[in-house]
Structures are given as C-alpha cells and as structure tokens.
C-alpha cells in the first residue's frame, strides 16, 4: 500500500496582533504554540492555507 504524502509545517511567528482570518488559518492547521511542528497531508487545501500565511509559517523538510 502506498503512503499518502505529508508536509511538516512549523509556526515561526506569533499570531498576536494578526487579523482574525490569519489566526483561524493557523488554528485550522492545528498549530497552537510558537515553533510547534505539525504533519498534515499534502493536499491543495492545506497548501492553500500555508500560501495565505507564508509570513507566519514555514515548511520543514
């Protein structure tokens, strides 16, 4: 069975003072704390969320 592709996303900037829309995207990705890394499926929806907040997160290899 083939494994689904995943990406690791790290929160590198605080959400304090950010627009509510950005905060909801960060929470939707499952990020709560600074420098937290989560693994999510590599889907267009997740990629789109990351693309909306590139100044707050980074993709970890």
mmCIF file as Biopython writes it, N, C-alpha, C and O atoms, coordinates in Angstrom:
data_model
#
loop_
_atom_site.group_PDB
_atom_site.id
_atom_site.type_symbol
_atom_site.label_atom_id
_atom_site.label_alt_id
_atom_site.label_comp_id
_atom_site.label_asym_id
_atom_site.label_entity_id
_atom_site.label_seq_id
_atom_site.pdbx_PDB_ins_code
_atom_site.Cartn_x
_atom_site.Cartn_y
_atom_site.Cartn_z
_atom_site.occupancy
_atom_site.B_iso_or_equiv
_atom_site.auth_seq_id
_atom_site.auth_asym_id
_atom_site.pdbx_PDB_model_num
ATOM 1   N N  . UNK A ? 1  ? 0.831  -1.189 0.000  1.0 0.0 1  A 1 
ATOM 2   C CA . UNK A ? 1  ? 0.000  0.000  0.000  1.0 0.0 1  A 1 
ATOM 3   C C  . UNK A ? 1  ? 0.876  1.254  0.000  1.0 0.0 1  A 1 
ATOM 4   O O  . UNK A ? 1  ? 1.866  1.330  0.728  1.0 0.0 1  A 1 
ATOM 5   N N  . UNK A ? 2  ? 0.510  2.212  -0.804 1.0 0.0 2  A 1 
ATOM 6   C CA . UNK A ? 2  ? 1.307  3.423  -0.932 1.0 0.0 2  A 1 
ATOM 7   C C  . UNK A ? 2  ? 0.929  4.418  0.165  1.0 0.0 2  A 1 
ATOM 8   O O  . UNK A ? 2  ? -0.250 4.612  0.460  1.0 0.0 2  A 1 
ATOM 9   N N  . UNK A ? 3  ? 1.939  5.042  0.761  1.0 0.0 3  A 1 
ATOM 10  C CA . UNK A ? 3  ? 1.690  6.022  1.817  1.0 0.0 3  A 1 
ATOM 11  C C  . UNK A ? 3  ? 1.299  7.359  1.220  1.0 0.0 3  A 1 
ATOM 12  O O  . UNK A ? 3  ? 1.807  7.757  0.172  1.0 0.0 3  A 1 
ATOM 13  N N  . UNK A ? 4  ? 0.395  8.047  1.894  1.0 0.0 4  A 1 
ATOM 14  C CA . UNK A ? 4  ? -0.009 9.385  1.444  1.0 0.0 4  A 1 
ATOM 15  C C  . UNK A ? 4  ? 1.125  10.365 1.741  1.0 0.0 4  A 1 
ATOM 16  O O  . UNK A ? 4  ? 1.807  10.256 2.759  1.0 0.0 4  A 1 
ATOM 17  N N  . UNK A ? 5  ? 1.313  11.322 0.834  1.0 0.0 5  A 1 
ATOM 18  C CA . UNK A ? 5  ? 2.361  12.326 1.036  1.0 0.0 5  A 1 
ATOM 19  C C  . UNK A ? 5  ? 1.938  13.293 2.133  1.0 0.0 5  A 1 
ATOM 20  O O  . UNK A ? 5  ? 0.765  13.653 2.234  1.0 0.0 5  A 1 
ATOM 21  N N  . UNK A ? 6  ? 2.891  13.710 2.947  1.0 0.0 6  A 1 
ATOM 22  C CA . UNK A ? 6  ? 2.611  14.662 4.018  1.0 0.0 6  A 1 
ATOM 23  C C  . UNK A ? 6  ? 3.629  15.793 3.962  1.0 0.0 6  A 1 
ATOM 24  O O  . UNK A ? 6  ? 4.698  15.661 3.365  1.0 0.0 6  A 1 
ATOM 25  N N  . UNK A ? 7  ? 3.272  16.914 4.600  1.0 0.0 7  A 1 
ATOM 26  C CA . UNK A ? 7  ? 4.202  18.027 4.752  1.0 0.0 7  A 1 
ATOM 27  C C  . UNK A ? 7  ? 4.247  18.405 6.221  1.0 0.0 7  A 1 
ATOM 28  O O  . UNK A ? 7  ? 3.256  18.274 6.938  1.0 0.0 7  A 1 
ATOM 29  N N  . UNK A ? 8  ? 5.397  18.873 6.660  1.0 0.0 8  A 1 
ATOM 30  C CA . UNK A ? 8  ? 5.558  19.338 8.035  1.0 0.0 8  A 1 
ATOM 31  C C  . UNK A ? 8  ? 5.528  20.861 8.011  1.0 0.0 8  A 1 
ATOM 32  O O  . UNK A ? 8  ? 6.241  21.497 7.234  1.0 0.0 8  A 1 
ATOM 33  N N  . UNK A ? 9  ? 4.690  21.437 8.877  1.0 0.0 9  A 1 
ATOM 34  C CA . UNK A ? 9  ? 4.501  22.882 8.922  1.0 0.0 9  A 1 
ATOM 35  C C  . UNK A ? 9  ? 4.885  23.374 10.309 1.0 0.0 9  A 1 
ATOM 36  O O  . UNK A ? 9  ? 4.477  22.792 11.314 1.0 0.0 9  A 1 
ATOM 37  N N  . UNK A ? 10 ? 5.673  24.449 10.365 1.0 0.0 10 A 1 
ATOM 38  C CA . UNK A ? 10 ? 6.159  24.992 11.630 1.0 0.0 10 A 1 
ATOM 39  C C  . UNK A ? 10 ? 5.693  26.435 11.776 1.0 0.0 10 A 1 
ATOM 40  O O  . UNK A ? 10 ? 5.822  27.228 10.843 1.0 0.0 10 A 1 
ATOM 41  N N  . UNK A ? 11 ? 5.147  26.780 12.948 1.0 0.0 11 A 1 
ATOM 42  C CA . UNK A ? 11 ? 4.743  28.153 13.247 1.0 0.0 11 A 1 
ATOM 43  C C  . UNK A ? 11 ? 5.978  28.916 13.719 1.0 0.0 11 A 1 
ATOM 44  O O  . UNK A ? 11 ? 6.543  28.596 14.765 1.0 0.0 11 A 1 
ATOM 45  N N  . UNK A ? 12 ? 6.400  29.928 12.948 1.0 0.0 12 A 1 
ATOM 46  C CA . UNK A ? 12 ? 7.640  30.638 13.261 1.0 0.0 12 A 1 
ATOM 47  C C  . UNK A ? 12 ? 7.417  32.068 13.731 1.0 0.0 12 A 1 
ATOM 48  O O  . UNK A ? 12 ? 8.340  32.690 14.257 1.0 0.0 12 A 1 
ATOM 49  N N  . UNK A ? 13 ? 6.206  32.604 13.552 1.0 0.0 13 A 1 
ATOM 50  C CA . UNK A ? 13 ? 5.892  33.956 14.019 1.0 0.0 13 A 1 
ATOM 51  C C  . UNK A ? 13 ? 4.615  33.906 14.841 1.0 0.0 13 A 1 
ATOM 52  O O  . UNK A ? 13 ? 3.742  33.073 14.596 1.0 0.0 13 A 1 
ATOM 53  N N  . UNK A ? 14 ? 4.508  34.798 15.814 1.0 0.0 14 A 1 
ATOM 54  C CA . UNK A ? 14 ? 3.343  34.841 16.689 1.0 0.0 14 A 1 
ATOM 55  C C  . UNK A ? 14 ? 2.107  35.337 15.946 1.0 0.0 14 A 1 
ATOM 56  O O  . UNK A ? 14 ? 2.206  36.094 14.981 1.0 0.0 14 A 1 
ATOM 57  N N  . UNK A ? 15 ? 0.938  34.896 16.415 1.0 0.0 15 A 1 
ATOM 58  C CA . UNK A ? 15 ? -0.316 35.361 15.823 1.0 0.0 15 A 1 
ATOM 59  C C  . UNK A ? 15 ? -0.895 36.554 16.578 1.0 0.0 15 A 1 
ATOM 60  O O  . UNK A ? 15 ? -1.970 37.045 16.237 1.0 0.0 15 A 1 
ATOM 61  N N  . UNK A ? 16 ? -0.185 37.020 17.601 1.0 0.0 16 A 1 
ATOM 62  C CA . UNK A ? 16 ? -0.639 38.195 18.353 1.0 0.0 16 A 1 
ATOM 63  C C  . UNK A ? 16 ? -0.650 39.404 17.419 1.0 0.0 16 A 1 
ATOM 64  O O  . UNK A ? 16 ? 0.343  39.682 16.746 1.0 0.0 16 A 1 
ATOM 65  N N  . UNK A ? 17 ? -1.760 40.113 17.379 1.0 0.0 17 A 1 
ATOM 66  C CA . UNK A ? 17 ? -1.879 41.305 16.547 1.0 0.0 17 A 1 
ATOM 67  C C  . UNK A ? 17 ? -2.155 41.019 15.086 1.0 0.0 17 A 1 
ATOM 68  O O  . UNK A ? 17 ? -2.172 41.937 14.266 1.0 0.0 17 A 1 
ATOM 69  N N  . UNK A ? 18 ? -2.372 39.760 14.751 1.0 0.0 18 A 1 
ATOM 70  C CA . UNK A ? 18 ? -2.667 39.393 13.360 1.0 0.0 18 A 1 
ATOM 71  C C  . UNK A ? 18 ? -4.172 39.417 13.125 1.0 0.0 18 A 1 
ATOM 72  O O  . UNK A ? 18 ? -4.941 39.301 14.079 1.0 0.0 18 A 1 
ATOM 73  N N  . UNK A ? 19 ? -4.604 39.563 11.884 1.0 0.0 19 A 1 
ATOM 74  C CA . UNK A ? 19 ? -6.040 39.553 11.590 1.0 0.0 19 A 1 
ATOM 75  C C  . UNK A ? 19 ? -6.685 38.218 11.988 1.0 0.0 19 A 1 
ATOM 76  O O  . UNK A ? 19 ? -6.036 37.172 11.989 1.0 0.0 19 A 1 
ATOM 77  N N  . UNK A ? 20 ? -7.957 38.284 12.320 1.0 0.0 20 A 1 
ATOM 78  C CA . UNK A ? 20 ? -8.693 37.093 12.744 1.0 0.0 20 A 1 
ATOM 79  C C  . UNK A ? 20 ? -8.635 35.990 11.686 1.0 0.0 20 A 1 
ATOM 80  O O  . UNK A ? 20 ? -8.565 34.809 12.025 1.0 0.0 20 A 1 
ATOM 81  N N  . UNK A ? 21 ? -8.665 36.363 10.428 1.0 0.0 21 A 1 
ATOM 82  C CA . UNK A ? 21 ? -8.606 35.378 9.345  1.0 0.0 21 A 1 
ATOM 83  C C  . UNK A ? 21 ? -7.307 34.566 9.403  1.0 0.0 21 A 1 
ATOM 84  O O  . UNK A ? 21 ? -7.320 33.351 9.207  1.0 0.0 21 A 1 
ATOM 85  N N  . UNK A ? 22 ? -6.195 35.242 9.671  1.0 0.0 22 A 1 
ATOM 86  C CA . UNK A ? 22 ? -4.903 34.554 9.769  1.0 0.0 22 A 1 
ATOM 87  C C  . UNK A ? 22 ? -4.876 33.637 10.979 1.0 0.0 22 A 1 
ATOM 88  O O  . UNK A ? 22 ? -4.348 32.527 10.907 1.0 0.0 22 A 1 
ATOM 89  N N  . UNK A ? 23 ? -5.443 34.095 12.094 1.0 0.0 23 A 1 
ATOM 90  C CA . UNK A ? 23 ? -5.489 33.273 13.307 1.0 0.0 23 A 1 
ATOM 91  C C  . UNK A ? 23 ? -6.274 31.984 13.067 1.0 0.0 23 A 1 
ATOM 92  O O  . UNK A ? 23 ? -5.885 30.909 13.524 1.0 0.0 23 A 1 
ATOM 93  N N  . UNK A ? 24 ? -7.398 32.114 12.333 1.0 0.0 24 A 1 
ATOM 94  C CA . UNK A ? 24 ? -8.221 30.934 12.054 1.0 0.0 24 A 1 
ATOM 95  C C  . UNK A ? 24 ? -7.499 29.946 11.148 1.0 0.0 24 A 1 
ATOM 96  O O  . UNK A ? 24 ? -7.653 28.734 11.300 1.0 0.0 24 A 1 
ATOM 97  N N  . UNK A ? 25 ? -6.722 30.452 10.218 1.0 0.0 25 A 1 
ATOM 98  C CA . UNK A ? 25 ? -5.953 29.576 9.338  1.0 0.0 25 A 1 
ATOM 99  C C  . UNK A ? 25 ? -4.904 28.813 10.146 1.0 0.0 25 A 1 
ATOM 100 O O  . UNK A ? 25 ? -4.732 27.608 9.967  1.0 0.0 25 A 1 
ATOM 101 N N  . UNK A ? 26 ? -4.207 29.518 11.035 1.0 0.0 26 A 1 
ATOM 102 C CA . UNK A ? 26 ? -3.184 28.879 11.871 1.0 0.0 26 A 1 
ATOM 103 C C  . UNK A ? 26 ? -3.824 27.791 12.731 1.0 0.0 26 A 1 
ATOM 104 O O  . UNK A ? 26 ? -3.300 26.681 12.821 1.0 0.0 26 A 1 
ATOM 105 N N  . UNK A ? 27 ? -4.944 28.104 13.355 1.0 0.0 27 A 1 
ATOM 106 C CA . UNK A ? 27 ? -5.633 27.117 14.193 1.0 0.0 27 A 1 
ATOM 107 C C  . UNK A ? 27 ? -6.167 25.957 13.353 1.0 0.0 27 A 1 
ATOM 108 O O  . UNK A ? 27 ? -6.171 24.809 13.799 1.0 0.0 27 A 1 
ATOM 109 N N  . UNK A ? 28 ? -6.614 26.262 12.143 1.0 0.0 28 A 1 
ATOM 110 C CA . UNK A ? 28 ? -7.112 25.221 11.248 1.0 0.0 28 A 1 
ATOM 111 C C  . UNK A ? 28 ? -6.032 24.230 10.849 1.0 0.0 28 A 1 
ATOM 112 O O  . UNK A ? 28 ? -6.315 23.065 10.570 1.0 0.0 28 A 1 
ATOM 113 N N  . UNK A ? 29 ? -4.808 24.697 10.826 1.0 0.0 29 A 1 
ATOM 114 C CA . UNK A ? 29 ? -3.677 23.811 10.534 1.0 0.0 29 A 1 
ATOM 115 C C  . UNK A ? 29 ? -3.276 22.987 11.753 1.0 0.0 29 A 1 
ATOM 116 O O  . UNK A ? 29 ? -2.464 22.068 11.646 1.0 0.0 29 A 1 
ATOM 117 N N  . UNK A ? 30 ? -3.851 23.319 12.918 1.0 0.0 30 A 1 
ATOM 118 C CA . UNK A ? 30 ? -3.545 22.572 14.140 1.0 0.0 30 A 1 
ATOM 119 C C  . UNK A ? 30 ? -2.368 23.118 14.916 1.0 0.0 30 A 1 
ATOM 120 O O  . UNK A ? 30 ? -1.821 22.436 15.783 1.0 0.0 30 A 1 
ATOM 121 N N  . UNK A ? 31 ? -1.969 24.354 14.609 1.0 0.0 31 A 1 
ATOM 122 C CA . UNK A ? 31 ? -0.831 24.969 15.306 1.0 0.0 31 A 1 
ATOM 123 C C  . UNK A ? 31 ? -1.322 25.788 16.483 1.0 0.0 31 A 1 
ATOM 124 O O  . UNK A ? 31 ? -2.268 26.566 16.359 1.0 0.0 31 A 1 
ATOM 125 N N  . UNK A ? 32 ? -0.673 25.610 17.630 1.0 0.0 32 A 1 
ATOM 126 C CA . UNK A ? 32 ? -1.061 26.337 18.837 1.0 0.0 32 A 1 
ATOM 127 C C  . UNK A ? 32 ? 0.091  27.167 19.410 1.0 0.0 32 A 1 
ATOM 128 O O  . UNK A ? 32 ? -0.101 28.311 19.822 1.0 0.0 32 A 1 
ATOM 129 N N  . UNK A ? 33 ? 1.294  26.572 19.431 1.0 0.0 33 A 1 
ATOM 130 C CA . UNK A ? 33 ? 2.429  27.231 20.059 1.0 0.0 33 A 1 
ATOM 131 C C  . UNK A ? 33 ? 3.494  27.603 19.035 1.0 0.0 33 A 1 
ATOM 132 O O  . UNK A ? 33 ? 3.597  26.985 17.975 1.0 0.0 33 A 1 
ATOM 133 N N  . UNK A ? 34 ? 4.269  28.605 19.360 1.0 0.0 34 A 1 
ATOM 134 C CA . UNK A ? 34 ? 5.391  29.019 18.530 1.0 0.0 34 A 1 
ATOM 135 C C  . UNK A ? 34 ? 6.383  27.863 18.411 1.0 0.0 34 A 1 
ATOM 136 O O  . UNK A ? 34 ? 6.625  27.148 19.383 1.0 0.0 34 A 1 
ATOM 137 N N  . UNK A ? 35 ? 6.942  27.683 17.248 1.0 0.0 35 A 1 
ATOM 138 C CA . UNK A ? 35 ? 7.915  26.625 16.938 1.0 0.0 35 A 1 
ATOM 139 C C  . UNK A ? 35 ? 7.321  25.216 16.981 1.0 0.0 35 A 1 
ATOM 140 O O  . UNK A ? 35 ? 8.059  24.233 16.926 1.0 0.0 35 A 1 
ATOM 141 N N  . UNK A ? 36 ? 6.010  25.112 17.077 1.0 0.0 36 A 1 
ATOM 142 C CA . UNK A ? 36 ? 5.362  23.800 17.018 1.0 0.0 36 A 1 
ATOM 143 C C  . UNK A ? 36 ? 5.364  23.317 15.574 1.0 0.0 36 A 1 
ATOM 144 O O  . UNK A ? 36 ? 5.149  24.101 14.649 1.0 0.0 36 A 1 
ATOM 145 N N  . UNK A ? 37 ? 5.604  22.031 15.387 1.0 0.0 37 A 1 
ATOM 146 C CA . UNK A ? 37 ? 5.607  21.426 14.059 1.0 0.0 37 A 1 
ATOM 147 C C  . UNK A ? 37 ? 4.478  20.404 13.993 1.0 0.0 37 A 1 
ATOM 148 O O  . UNK A ? 37 ? 4.346  19.556 14.875 1.0 0.0 37 A 1 
ATOM 149 N N  . UNK A ? 38 ? 3.668  20.491 12.943 1.0 0.0 38 A 1 
ATOM 150 C CA . UNK A ? 38 ? 2.598  19.518 12.728 1.0 0.0 38 A 1 
ATOM 151 C C  . UNK A ? 38 ? 2.780  18.886 11.350 1.0 0.0 38 A 1 
ATOM 152 O O  . UNK A ? 38 ? 3.326  19.502 10.435 1.0 0.0 38 A 1 
ATOM 153 N N  . UNK A ? 39 ? 2.318  17.664 11.225 1.0 0.0 39 A 1 
ATOM 154 C CA . UNK A ? 39 ? 2.393  16.950 9.955  1.0 0.0 39 A 1 
ATOM 155 C C  . UNK A ? 39 ? 0.981  16.851 9.392  1.0 0.0 39 A 1 
ATOM 156 O O  . UNK A ? 39 ? 0.073  16.350 10.055 1.0 0.0 39 A 1 
ATOM 157 N N  . UNK A ? 40 ? 0.806  17.328 8.180  1.0 0.0 40 A 1 
ATOM 158 C CA . UNK A ? 40 ? -0.506 17.348 7.537  1.0 0.0 40 A 1 
ATOM 159 C C  . UNK A ? 40 ? -0.410 16.704 6.152  1.0 0.0 40 A 1 
ATOM 160 O O  . UNK A ? 40 ? 0.661  16.689 5.546  1.0 0.0 40 A 1 
ATOM 161 N N  . UNK A ? 41 ? -1.522 16.177 5.654  1.0 0.0 41 A 1 
ATOM 162 C CA . UNK A ? 41 ? -1.489 15.617 4.289  1.0 0.0 41 A 1 
ATOM 163 C C  . UNK A ? 41 ? -1.185 16.697 3.267  1.0 0.0 41 A 1 
ATOM 164 O O  . UNK A ? 41 ? -1.613 17.842 3.410  1.0 0.0 41 A 1 
ATOM 165 N N  . UNK A ? 42 ? -0.454 16.329 2.253  1.0 0.0 42 A 1 
ATOM 166 C CA . UNK A ? 42 ? -0.060 17.281 1.206  1.0 0.0 42 A 1 
ATOM 167 C C  . UNK A ? 42 ? -1.184 17.389 0.179  1.0 0.0 42 A 1 
ATOM 168 O O  . UNK A ? 42 ? -1.139 16.763 -0.880 1.0 0.0 42 A 1 
ATOM 169 N N  . UNK A ? 43 ? -2.198 18.198 0.514  1.0 0.0 43 A 1 
ATOM 170 C CA . UNK A ? 43 ? -3.348 18.390 -0.366 1.0 0.0 43 A 1 
ATOM 171 C C  . UNK A ? 43 ? -3.399 19.839 -0.828 1.0 0.0 43 A 1 
ATOM 172 O O  . UNK A ? 43 ? -2.772 20.702 -0.214 1.0 0.0 43 A 1 
ATOM 173 N N  . UNK A ? 44 ? -4.132 20.119 -1.896 1.0 0.0 44 A 1 
ATOM 174 C CA . UNK A ? 44 ? -4.259 21.510 -2.351 1.0 0.0 44 A 1 
ATOM 175 C C  . UNK A ? 44 ? -4.860 22.428 -1.288 1.0 0.0 44 A 1 
ATOM 176 O O  . UNK A ? 44 ? -4.501 23.603 -1.213 1.0 0.0 44 A 1 
ATOM 177 N N  . UNK A ? 45 ? -5.771 21.904 -0.465 1.0 0.0 45 A 1 
ATOM 178 C CA . UNK A ? 45 ? -6.389 22.718 0.582  1.0 0.0 45 A 1 
ATOM 179 C C  . UNK A ? 45 ? -5.359 23.154 1.627  1.0 0.0 45 A 1 
ATOM 180 O O  . UNK A ? 45 ? -5.322 24.322 2.014  1.0 0.0 45 A 1 
ATOM 181 N N  . UNK A ? 46 ? -4.534 22.230 2.076  1.0 0.0 46 A 1 
ATOM 182 C CA . UNK A ? 46 ? -3.505 22.546 3.072  1.0 0.0 46 A 1 
ATOM 183 C C  . UNK A ? 46 ? -2.468 23.481 2.467  1.0 0.0 46 A 1 
ATOM 184 O O  . UNK A ? 46 ? -2.037 24.435 3.115  1.0 0.0 46 A 1 
ATOM 185 N N  . UNK A ? 47 ? -2.065 23.213 1.230  1.0 0.0 47 A 1 
ATOM 186 C CA . UNK A ? 47 ? -1.095 24.084 0.551  1.0 0.0 47 A 1 
ATOM 187 C C  . UNK A ? 47 ? -1.641 25.503 0.425  1.0 0.0 47 A 1 
ATOM 188 O O  . UNK A ? 47 ? -0.900 26.472 0.589  1.0 0.0 47 A 1 
ATOM 189 N N  . UNK A ? 48 ? -2.930 25.627 0.138  1.0 0.0 48 A 1 
ATOM 190 C CA . UNK A ? 48 ? -3.564 26.941 0.025  1.0 0.0 48 A 1 
ATOM 191 C C  . UNK A ? 48 ? -3.557 27.690 1.333  1.0 0.0 48 A 1 
ATOM 192 O O  . UNK A ? 48 ? -3.335 28.900 1.360  1.0 0.0 48 A 1 
ATOM 193 N N  . UNK A ? 49 ? -3.803 26.970 2.437  1.0 0.0 49 A 1 
ATOM 194 C CA . UNK A ? 49 ? -3.777 27.605 3.758  1.0 0.0 49 A 1 
ATOM 195 C C  . UNK A ? 49 ? -2.376 28.135 4.060  1.0 0.0 49 A 1 
ATOM 196 O O  . UNK A ? 49 ? -2.217 29.255 4.546  1.0 0.0 49 A 1 
ATOM 197 N N  . UNK A ? 50 ? -1.370 27.323 3.767  1.0 0.0 50 A 1 
ATOM 198 C CA . UNK A ? 50 ? 0.019  27.746 4.005  1.0 0.0 50 A 1 
ATOM 199 C C  . UNK A ? 50 ? 0.369  28.941 3.124  1.0 0.0 50 A 1 
ATOM 200 O O  . UNK A ? 50 ? 1.085  29.843 3.560  1.0 0.0 50 A 1 
ATOM 201 N N  . UNK A ? 51 ? -0.126 28.954 1.902  1.0 0.0 51 A 1 
ATOM 202 C CA . UNK A ? 51 ? 0.160  30.048 0.971  1.0 0.0 51 A 1 
ATOM 203 C C  . UNK A ? 51 ? -0.448 31.366 1.444  1.0 0.0 51 A 1 
ATOM 204 O O  . UNK A ? 51 ? 0.055  32.432 1.088  1.0 0.0 51 A 1 
ATOM 205 N N  . UNK A ? 52 ? -1.510 31.319 2.233  1.0 0.0 52 A 1 
ATOM 206 C CA . UNK A ? 52 ? -2.150 32.536 2.731  1.0 0.0 52 A 1 
ATOM 207 C C  . UNK A ? 52 ? -1.357 33.185 3.868  1.0 0.0 52 A 1 
ATOM 208 O O  . UNK A ? 52 ? -1.482 34.388 4.096  1.0 0.0 52 A 1 
ATOM 209 N N  . UNK A ? 53 ? -0.546 32.406 4.580  1.0 0.0 53 A 1 
ATOM 210 C CA . UNK A ? 53 ? 0.180  32.938 5.740  1.0 0.0 53 A 1 
ATOM 211 C C  . UNK A ? 53 ? 1.672  32.592 5.690  1.0 0.0 53 A 1 
ATOM 212 O O  . UNK A ? 53 ? 2.206  32.064 6.666  1.0 0.0 53 A 1 
ATOM 213 N N  . UNK A ? 54 ? 2.354  32.878 4.579  1.0 0.0 54 A 1 
ATOM 214 C CA . UNK A ? 54 ? 3.769  32.496 4.481  1.0 0.0 54 A 1 
ATOM 215 C C  . UNK A ? 54 ? 4.669  33.248 5.457  1.0 0.0 54 A 1 
ATOM 216 O O  . UNK A ? 54 ? 5.775  32.800 5.760  1.0 0.0 54 A 1 
ATOM 217 N N  . UNK A ? 55 ? 4.191  34.397 5.951  1.0 0.0 55 A 1 
ATOM 218 C CA . UNK A ? 55 ? 4.978  35.196 6.890  1.0 0.0 55 A 1 
ATOM 219 C C  . UNK A ? 55 ? 4.897  34.637 8.315  1.0 0.0 55 A 1 
ATOM 220 O O  . UNK A ? 55 ? 5.635  35.086 9.192  1.0 0.0 55 A 1 
ATOM 221 N N  . UNK A ? 56 ? 4.014  33.669 8.557  1.0 0.0 56 A 1 
ATOM 222 C CA . UNK A ? 56 ? 3.848  33.096 9.894  1.0 0.0 56 A 1 
ATOM 223 C C  . UNK A ? 56 ? 4.360  31.664 10.007 1.0 0.0 56 A 1 
ATOM 224 O O  . UNK A ? 56 ? 4.729  31.222 11.095 1.0 0.0 56 A 1 
ATOM 225 N N  . UNK A ? 57 ? 4.384  30.941 8.898  1.0 0.0 57 A 1 
ATOM 226 C CA . UNK A ? 57 ? 4.770  29.522 8.936  1.0 0.0 57 A 1 
ATOM 227 C C  . UNK A ? 57 ? 5.877  29.236 7.936  1.0 0.0 57 A 1 
ATOM 228 O O  . UNK A ? 57 ? 6.166  30.034 7.045  1.0 0.0 57 A 1 
ATOM 229 N N  . UNK A ? 58 ? 6.491  28.062 8.114  1.0 0.0 58 A 1 
ATOM 230 C CA . UNK A ? 58 ? 7.447  27.586 7.115  1.0 0.0 58 A 1 
ATOM 231 C C  . UNK A ? 58 ? 7.280  26.080 6.983  1.0 0.0 58 A 1 
ATOM 232 O O  . UNK A ? 58 ? 6.856  25.397 7.915  1.0 0.0 58 A 1 
ATOM 233 N N  . UNK A ? 59 ? 7.624  25.582 5.803  1.0 0.0 59 A 1 
ATOM 234 C CA . UNK A ? 59 ? 7.575  24.142 5.534  1.0 0.0 59 A 1 
ATOM 235 C C  . UNK A ? 59 ? 8.916  23.559 5.965  1.0 0.0 59 A 1 
ATOM 236 O O  . UNK A ? 59 ? 9.970  24.017 5.522  1.0 0.0 59 A 1 
ATOM 237 N N  . UNK A ? 60 ? 8.873  22.552 6.827  1.0 0.0 60 A 1 
ATOM 238 C CA . UNK A ? 60 ? 10.089 21.905 7.336  1.0 0.0 60 A 1 
ATOM 239 C C  . UNK A ? 60 ? 10.321 20.634 6.533  1.0 0.0 60 A 1 
ATOM 240 O O  . UNK A ? 60 ? 9.393  19.855 6.317  1.0 0.0 60 A 1 
ATOM 241 N N  . UNK A ? 61 ? 11.532 20.426 6.098  1.0 0.0 61 A 1 
ATOM 242 C CA . UNK A ? 61 ? 11.852 19.213 5.315  1.0 0.0 61 A 1 
ATOM 243 C C  . UNK A ? 61 ? 12.357 18.118 6.213  1.0 0.0 61 A 1 
ATOM 244 O O  . UNK A ? 61 ? 12.675 17.028 5.738  1.0 0.0 61 A 1 
#
